[in-house]
Amino acid sequence: GVDRYNIPFITLTQDREFTLRELRNIAPERNVGYCAVPQLLTKNAGDFNWAAGELWAMGYDEVNLNLGCPSGTVVAKGKGSGFLGLPEELERFLDTVFDAAPCAVSIKTRLGLREPEEFGPLLALFRRYPLAELIVHPRVQKDMYKNPPRRAYFARALADSPFPVCYNGDLYTVPALEAFQ
């Protein structure tokens, strides 16, 4: 009953090699029978496009850019939700990715780094690109996984986006999912 499964994120390095663990996770034979989408965690567009090319050659038709990870060590490197605090750099990254990506690209995001009001400009940026999907975790990085999700911001993304929008955050039971729907 799951439409798609996002494979645990791959942290790209300048070596442009997948680890053995990553290779096990992305092995096409392990992901037969459902839509599996590898997630990439990087702020280097060249590394992203290299990995997207490798994954496309393995048979994946979509990769996901993880802009949602709130971990302090990830954020300190400007990756995950830390990249949201660097909008000009993120724009250059996305320009480069969408100029050369060999497959569809989706994005998982938070509302911003510190304040939910950061989401308006980020959403405007995302809407400039042909995303396969935008997954919105309606919290900011500093919330981590605390504080209630700000669902009104998700509704804003859902309203006029030219691509599919998916909700992420705190839906653990069927009644909660039904109430959300």
LUMGU-187003 format. One record per atom (N, C-alpha, C): x, y, z; residue number from 1; atom name. Coordinates in steps of 0.05 Angstrom, whole numbers. Example, Ala and Ser with C-alpha at 12.3 -4.5 7.8 and 13.67 -1.06 7.14 Angstrom:
2
ATOM      x      y      z   i at
ATOM    264   -114    156   1  N
ATOM    246    -90    156   1 CA
ATOM    264    -66    156   1  C
ATOM    257    -45    142   2  N
ATOM    273    -21    143   2 CA
ATOM    258      1    157   2  C
This chain:
181
ATOM      x      y      z   i at
ATOM     16    -24      0   1  N
ATOM      0      0      0   1 CA
ATOM     17     25      0   1  C
ATOM     43     23     -2   2  N
ATOM     60     47     -2   2 CA
ATOM     66     55    -31   2  C
ATOM     62     80    -37   3  N
ATOM     67     90    -64   3 CA
ATOM     96     90    -71   3  C
ATOM    113     98    -52   4  N
ATOM    141     99    -57   4 CA
ATOM    156     97    -31   4  C
ATOM    181     90    -33   5  N
ATOM    198     87    -10   5 CA
ATOM    223    102    -15   5  C
ATOM    230    120      3   6  N
ATOM    256    135      1   6 CA
ATOM    277    119     15   6  C
ATOM    297    112      0   7  N
ATOM    320     96     11   7 CA
ATOM    335    115     30   7  C
ATOM    345    104     53   8  N
ATOM    361    121     71   8 CA
ATOM    382    137     56   8  C
ATOM    386    162     65   9  N
ATOM    403    180     48   9 CA
ATOM    432    171     46   9  C
ATOM    443    178     23  10  N
ATOM    471    173     17  10 CA
ATOM    485    200     20  10  C
ATOM    506    200     37  11  N
ATOM    522    224     40  11 CA
ATOM    545    223     20  11  C
ATOM    544    241      1  12  N
ATOM    564    241    -20  12 CA
ATOM    590    254    -10  12  C
ATOM    612    243    -19  13  N
ATOM    639    254    -13  13 CA
ATOM    653    260    -39  13  C
ATOM    675    274    -37  14  N
ATOM    691    281    -60  14 CA
ATOM    703    257    -74  14  C
ATOM    703    234    -61  15  N
ATOM    714    209    -73  15 CA
ATOM    697    198    -94  15  C
ATOM    671    206    -95  16  N
ATOM    652    196   -114  16 CA
ATOM    651    166   -115  16  C
ATOM    648    154    -92  17  N
ATOM    645    125    -89  17 CA
ATOM    623    120    -68  17  C
ATOM    607    100    -74  18  N
ATOM    587     92    -54  18 CA
ATOM    600     73    -35  18  C
ATOM    592     74     -9  19  N
ATOM    602     55     11  19 CA
ATOM    589     28      6  19  C
ATOM    600      7     18  20  N
ATOM    588    -19     16  20 CA
ATOM    559    -19     27  20  C
ATOM    555     -5     49  21  N
ATOM    528     -3     61  21 CA
ATOM    509     11     42  21  C
ATOM    518     32     30  22  N
ATOM    501     47     10  22 CA
ATOM    495     29    -14  22  C
ATOM    515     15    -23  23  N
ATOM    511     -3    -46  23 CA
ATOM    490    -25    -40  23  C
ATOM    491    -35    -15  24  N
ATOM    471    -55     -7  24 CA
ATOM    443    -42     -7  24  C
ATOM    440    -17      3  25  N
ATOM    414     -4      4  25 CA
ATOM    403      2    -24  25  C
ATOM    421      9    -43  26  N
ATOM    412     17    -69  26 CA
ATOM    412     -5    -89  26  C
ATOM    421    -29    -82  27  N
ATOM    422    -51   -100  27 CA
ATOM    394    -55   -112  27  C
ATOM    391    -53   -138  28  N
ATOM    365    -55   -151  28 CA
ATOM    349    -80   -144  28  C
ATOM    364   -103   -140  29  N
ATOM    350   -128   -134  29 CA
ATOM    338   -127   -106  29  C
ATOM    346   -109    -89  30  N
ATOM    334   -107    -62  30 CA
ATOM    310    -89    -62  30  C
ATOM    305    -75    -84  31  N
ATOM    283    -56    -86  31 CA
ATOM    263    -63   -108  31  C
ATOM    259    -89   -112  32  N
ATOM    241    -98   -133  32 CA
ATOM    212    -98   -122  32  C
ATOM    194    -90   -139  33  N
ATOM    165    -92   -131  33 CA
ATOM    153    -66   -121  33  C
ATOM    169    -46   -117  34  N
ATOM    158    -20   -108  34 CA
ATOM    176      2   -118  34  C
ATOM    165     26   -117  35  N
ATOM    180     49   -126  35 CA
ATOM    199     58   -103  35  C
ATOM    225     55   -109  36  N
ATOM    245     63    -89  36 CA
ATOM    260     87   -100  36  C
ATOM    263    107    -83  37  N
ATOM    277    132    -91  37 CA
ATOM    301    137    -73  37  C
ATOM    325    136    -84  38  N
ATOM    349    142    -68  38 CA
ATOM    349    172    -60  38  C
ATOM    358    177    -35  39  N
ATOM    361    204    -26  39 CA
ATOM    391    211    -26  39  C
ATOM    397    235    -34  40  N
ATOM    425    244    -34  40 CA
ATOM    428    268    -15  40  C
ATOM    449    268      0  41  N
ATOM    455    289     19  41 CA
ATOM    481    302     11  41  C
ATOM    480    325     -1  42  N
ATOM    504    339    -10  42 CA
ATOM    498    368    -15  42  C
ATOM    518    384    -17  43  N
ATOM    515    412    -26  43 CA
ATOM    532    418    -51  43  C
ATOM    542    396    -62  44  N
ATOM    559    398    -86  44 CA
ATOM    543    388   -110  44  C
ATOM    537    405   -129  45  N
ATOM    520    397   -151  45 CA
ATOM    534    377   -169  45  C
ATOM    560    379   -172  46  N
ATOM    575    360   -188  46 CA
ATOM    573    332   -176  46  C
ATOM    576    330   -150  47  N
ATOM    573    304   -136  47 CA
ATOM    545    293   -139  47  C
ATOM    525    311   -136  48  N
ATOM    497    303   -139  48 CA
ATOM    493    291   -167  48  C
ATOM    501    305   -188  49  N
ATOM    497    296   -215  49 CA
ATOM    512    270   -221  49  C
ATOM    536    267   -209  50  N
ATOM    551    242   -212  50 CA
ATOM    534    219   -201  50  C
ATOM    525    223   -176  51  N
ATOM    509    202   -163  51 CA
ATOM    483    196   -178  51  C
ATOM    470    217   -187  52  N
ATOM    445    214   -202  52 CA
ATOM    451    197   -227  52  C
ATOM    473    202   -240  53  N
ATOM    480    187   -264  53 CA
ATOM    485    158   -257  53  C
ATOM    499    153   -235  54  N
ATOM    504    125   -227  54 CA
ATOM    478    111   -220  54  C
ATOM    461    125   -206  55  N
ATOM    435    113   -198  55 CA
ATOM    417    108   -222  55  C
ATOM    417    127   -241  56  N
ATOM    402    124   -266  56 CA
ATOM    412     99   -281  56  C
ATOM    438     96   -282  57  N
ATOM    450     72   -296  57 CA
ATOM    441     46   -282  57  C
ATOM    435     47   -256  58  N
ATOM    426     24   -241  58 CA
ATOM    396     19   -246  58  C
ATOM    383     38   -258  59  N
ATOM    354     34   -264  59 CA
ATOM    336     52   -249  59  C
ATOM    346     70   -232  60  N
ATOM    329     88   -217  60 CA
ATOM    322    112   -236  60  C
ATOM    297    119   -236  61  N
ATOM    288    141   -253  61 CA
ATOM    284    167   -238  61  C
ATOM    289    166   -212  62  N
ATOM    286    190   -195  62 CA
ATOM    306    189   -172  62  C
ATOM    317    212   -165  63  N
ATOM    332    215   -140  63 CA
ATOM    321    238   -124  63  C
ATOM    326    238    -98  64  N
ATOM    315    258    -80  64 CA
ATOM    338    273    -67  64  C
ATOM    336    300    -67  65  N
ATOM    354    317    -53  65 CA
ATOM    344    321    -25  65  C
ATOM    359    312     -5  66  N
ATOM    350    314     23  66 CA
ATOM    358    342     34  66  C
ATOM    338    359     37  67  N
ATOM    342    385     50  67 CA
ATOM    327    386     76  67  C
ATOM    322    362     87  68  N
ATOM    306    360    111  68 CA
ATOM    321    351    136  68  C
ATOM    344    339    133  69  N
ATOM    358    329    156  69 CA
ATOM    366    352    175  69  C
ATOM    357    350    201  70  N
ATOM    362    372    219  70 CA
ATOM    387    367    237  70  C
ATOM    401    345    233  71  N
ATOM    424    339    250  71 CA
ATOM    444    361    251  71  C
ATOM    453    368    275  72  N
ATOM    473    389    279  72 CA
ATOM    498    386    263  72  C
ATOM    508    361    261  73  N
ATOM    533    357    246  73 CA
ATOM    529    360    216  73  C
ATOM    505    353    207  74  N
ATOM    499    356    178  74 CA
ATOM    495    386    172  74  C
ATOM    480    399    189  75  N
ATOM    473    428    185  75 CA
ATOM    499    444    186  75  C
ATOM    517    438    204  76  N
ATOM    543    453    206  76 CA
ATOM    559    452    180  76  C
ATOM    555    431    164  77  N
ATOM    569    429    138  77 CA
ATOM    553    442    116  77  C
ATOM    530    454    122  78  N
ATOM    514    467    101  78 CA
ATOM    498    447     85  78  C
ATOM    494    423     95  79  N
ATOM    479    402     81  79 CA
ATOM    452    399     95  79  C
ATOM    435    382     83  80  N
ATOM    409    377     95  80 CA
ATOM    394    403     98  80  C
ATOM    381    407    121  81  N
ATOM    366    432    125  81 CA
ATOM    385    456    129  81  C
ATOM    411    451    133  82  N
ATOM    430    473    134  82 CA
ATOM    433    487    108  82  C
ATOM    428    473     86  83  N
ATOM    429    485     59  83 CA
ATOM    407    506     55  83  C
ATOM    385    504     70  84  N
ATOM    363    522     68  84 CA
ATOM    371    550     77  84  C
ATOM    391    552     93  85  N
ATOM    401    578    103  85 CA
ATOM    420    592     84  85  C
ATOM    424    580     61  86  N
ATOM    443    590     40  86 CA
ATOM    428    592     14  86  C
ATOM    407    610     12  87  N
ATOM    390    609    -11  87 CA
ATOM    404    615    -38  87  C
ATOM    423    633    -39  88  N
ATOM    437    638    -64  88 CA
ATOM    453    614    -73  88  C
ATOM    466    601    -54  89  N
ATOM    482    577    -60  89 CA
ATOM    463    555    -69  89  C
ATOM    440    552    -55  90  N
ATOM    421    532    -62  90 CA
ATOM    410    536    -91  90  C
ATOM    405    562    -98  91  N
ATOM    396    568   -125  91 CA
ATOM    416    560   -146  91  C
ATOM    442    566   -142  92  N
ATOM    463    558   -160  92 CA
ATOM    464    528   -163  92  C
ATOM    462    514   -140  93  N
ATOM    462    485   -139  93 CA
ATOM    440    474   -156  93  C
ATOM    415    484   -152  94  N
ATOM    392    474   -167  94 CA
ATOM    394    480   -196  94  C
ATOM    404    504   -203  95  N
ATOM    408    510   -232  95 CA
ATOM    427    489   -245  95  C
ATOM    449    483   -232  96  N
ATOM    468    464   -242  96 CA
ATOM    456    436   -244  96  C
ATOM    442    428   -223  97  N
ATOM    430    401   -222  97 CA
ATOM    409    398   -245  97  C
ATOM    392    418   -247  98  N
ATOM    370    415   -267  98 CA
ATOM    380    419   -296  98  C
ATOM    404    431   -299  99  N
ATOM    415    433   -326  99 CA
ATOM    427    406   -335  99  C
ATOM    433    388   -316 100  N
ATOM    448    364   -324 100 CA
ATOM    437    338   -313 100  C
ATOM    418    338   -295 101  N
ATOM    409    313   -282 101 CA
ATOM    398    294   -303 101  C
ATOM    408    269   -302 102  N
ATOM    399    249   -322 102 CA
ATOM    372    236   -316 102  C
ATOM    360    243   -293 103  N
ATOM    335    231   -285 103 CA
ATOM    319    252   -270 103  C
ATOM    295    244   -262 104  N
ATOM    277    262   -247 104 CA
ATOM    290    268   -219 104  C
ATOM    284    292   -209 105  N
ATOM    294    300   -183 105 CA
ATOM    271    310   -166 105  C
ATOM    269    299   -142 106  N
ATOM    250    309   -122 106 CA
ATOM    266    321    -99 106  C
ATOM    252    335    -82 107  N
ATOM    265    348    -59 107 CA
ATOM    249    343    -34 107  C
ATOM    263    336    -12 108  N
ATOM    251    336     14 108 CA
ATOM    261    360     29 108  C
ATOM    243    376     40 109  N
ATOM    251    401     53 109 CA
ATOM    238    405     80 109  C
ATOM    249    423     95 110  N
ATOM    236    434    118 110 CA
ATOM    228    462    111 110  C
ATOM    215    477    129 111  N
ATOM    206    504    123 111 CA
ATOM    228    524    122 111  C
ATOM    250    518    134 112  N
ATOM    273    536    135 112 CA
ATOM    292    527    157 112  C
ATOM    311    544    162 113  N
ATOM    331    538    182 113 CA
ATOM    322    547    210 113  C
ATOM    312    572    212 114  N
ATOM    305    583    238 114 CA
ATOM    276    590    241 114  C
ATOM    264    602    221 115  N
ATOM    236    613    223 115 CA
ATOM    219    602    200 115  C
ATOM    194    596    205 116  N
ATOM    177    585    184 116 CA
ATOM    172    605    161 116  C
ATOM    176    631    166 117  N
ATOM    172    651    145 117 CA
ATOM    193    648    123 117  C
ATOM    214    633    128 118  N
ATOM    234    628    107 118 CA
ATOM    222    612     84 118  C
ATOM    200    598     90 119  N
ATOM    189    579     70 119 CA
ATOM    179    593     45 119  C
ATOM    167    617     47 120  N
ATOM    157    631     24 120 CA
ATOM    177    634      2 120  C
ATOM    200    646      7 121  N
ATOM    221    648    -14 121 CA
ATOM    232    621    -23 121  C
ATOM    234    602     -4 122  N
ATOM    244    575    -12 122 CA
ATOM    224    562    -31 122  C
ATOM    198    564    -25 123  N
ATOM    178    552    -42 123 CA
ATOM    178    566    -70 123  C
ATOM    181    592    -70 124  N
ATOM    183    606    -96 124 CA
ATOM    207    596   -112 124  C
ATOM    229    590    -99 125  N
ATOM    253    579   -112 125 CA
ATOM    247    552   -123 125  C
ATOM    235    534   -107 126  N
ATOM    229    507   -115 126 CA
ATOM    210    507   -139 126  C
ATOM    191    525   -140 127  N
ATOM    172    526   -161 127 CA
ATOM    184    533   -188 127  C
ATOM    208    542   -188 128  N
ATOM    222    549   -214 128 CA
ATOM    232    524   -228 128  C
ATOM    232    501   -215 129  N
ATOM    245    477   -226 129 CA
ATOM    224    455   -231 129  C
ATOM    229    437   -249 130  N
ATOM    211    415   -255 130 CA
ATOM    214    392   -236 130  C
ATOM    207    397   -211 131  N
ATOM    210    376   -191 131 CA
ATOM    191    352   -196 131  C
ATOM    201    328   -191 132  N
ATOM    184    305   -193 132 CA
ATOM    164    305   -169 132  C
ATOM    173    316   -147 133  N
ATOM    156    318   -122 133 CA
ATOM    170    336   -102 133  C
ATOM    155    349    -86 134  N
ATOM    165    364    -63 134 CA
ATOM    153    352    -38 134  C
ATOM    171    342    -21 135  N
ATOM    163    330      5 135 CA
ATOM    168    351     26 135  C
ATOM    147    359     41 136  N
ATOM    149    381     60 136 CA
ATOM    146    370     88 136  C
ATOM    167    373    104 137  N
ATOM    165    368    133 137 CA
ATOM    161    396    146 137  C
ATOM    137    402    154 138  N
ATOM    131    430    162 138 CA
ATOM    141    438    190 138  C
ATOM    167    435    193 139  N
ATOM    181    446    216 139 CA
ATOM    206    459    206 139  C
ATOM    219    476    222 140  N
ATOM    245    487    216 140 CA
ATOM    266    469    228 140  C
ATOM    291    474    220 141  N
ATOM    313    457    230 141 CA
ATOM    315    458    260 141  C
ATOM    312    482    272 142  N
ATOM    316    484    301 142 CA
ATOM    295    469    316 142  C
ATOM    272    463    304 143  N
ATOM    251    447    317 143 CA
ATOM    260    418    321 143  C
ATOM    279    410    304 144  N
ATOM    286    381    303 144 CA
ATOM    260    366    298 144  C
ATOM    252    349    316 145  N
ATOM    227    334    314 145 CA
ATOM    207    341    336 145  C
ATOM    212    365    349 146  N
ATOM    195    374    370 146 CA
ATOM    176    396    359 146  C
ATOM    158    405    375 147  N
ATOM    139    425    367 147 CA
ATOM    120    414    346 147  C
ATOM     95    423    346 148  N
ATOM     76    413    326 148 CA
ATOM     84    422    298 148  C
ATOM     79    404    279 149  N
ATOM     84    412    251 149 CA
ATOM     66    436    244 149  C
ATOM     76    454    228 150  N
ATOM     61    478    219 150 CA
ATOM     47    471    193 150  C
ATOM     24    459    195 151  N
ATOM     10    448    172 151 CA
ATOM      0    470    153 151  C
ATOM     -5    494    163 152  N
ATOM    -14    515    145 152 CA
ATOM      8    521    123 152  C
ATOM     33    517    130 153  N
ATOM     54    521    110 153 CA
ATOM     54    499     89 153  C
ATOM     47    475     98 154  N
ATOM     44    453     79 154 CA
ATOM     21    459     60 154  C
ATOM     -1    470     71 155  N
ATOM    -24    477     54 155 CA
ATOM    -16    497     33 155  C
ATOM      2    515     40 156  N
ATOM     11    536     21 156 CA
ATOM     26    522     -2 156  C
ATOM     43    503      4 157  N
ATOM     57    488    -17 157 CA
ATOM     38    472    -34 157  C
ATOM     18    461    -22 158  N
ATOM     -1    444    -36 158 CA
ATOM    -19    461    -55 158  C
ATOM    -24    486    -48 159  N
ATOM    -43    502    -62 159 CA
ATOM    -37    507    -92 159  C
ATOM    -13    516    -98 160  N
ATOM     -8    525   -126 160 CA
ATOM     18    513   -138 160  C
ATOM     28    492   -127 161  N
ATOM     53    481   -137 161 CA
ATOM     48    466   -163 161  C
ATOM     66    469   -183 162  N
ATOM     63    455   -208 162 CA
ATOM     72    426   -208 162  C
ATOM     79    416   -184 163  N
ATOM     89    389   -181 163 CA
ATOM     74    376   -158 163  C
ATOM     74    349   -156 164  N
ATOM     62    336   -132 164 CA
ATOM     75    345   -106 164  C
ATOM     59    348    -85 165  N
ATOM     69    355    -59 165 CA
ATOM     61    334    -39 165  C
ATOM     80    325    -23 166  N
ATOM     76    304     -4 166 CA
ATOM     81    314     24 166  C
ATOM     65    306     43 167  N
ATOM     68    314     71 167 CA
ATOM     86    294     86 167  C
ATOM    102    304    104 168  N
ATOM    120    287    121 168 CA
ATOM    120    299    149 168  C
ATOM    112    282    168 169  N
ATOM    115    291    196 169 CA
ATOM     92    284    214 169  C
ATOM     97    267    233 170  N
ATOM     79    261    255 170 CA
ATOM     52    249    248 170  C
ATOM     51    232    228 171  N
ATOM     27    217    223 171 CA
ATOM     33    188    228 171  C
ATOM     26    179    252 172  N
ATOM     34    152    262 172 CA
ATOM     12    132    262 172  C
ATOM    -13    141    261 173  N
ATOM    -36    122    263 173 CA
ATOM    -55    127    240 173  C
ATOM    -71    107    234 174  N
ATOM    -92    110    213 174 CA
ATOM   -111    132    220 174  C
ATOM   -121    134    245 175  N
ATOM   -139    157    251 175 CA
ATOM   -126    184    247 175  C
ATOM   -101    187    254 176  N
ATOM    -87    212    249 176 CA
ATOM    -85    218    220 176  C
ATOM    -79    198    204 177  N
ATOM    -77    201    175 177 CA
ATOM   -104    209    163 177  C
ATOM   -125    195    172 178  N
ATOM   -152    201    163 178 CA
ATOM   -160    230    170 178  C
ATOM   -154    238    194 179  N
ATOM   -160    266    203 179 CA
ATOM   -145    286    186 179  C
ATOM   -120    280    180 180  N
ATOM   -104    298    163 180 CA
ATOM   -115    300    136 180  C
ATOM   -123    278    124 181  N
ATOM   -134    278     97 181 CA
ATOM   -160    294     96 181  C
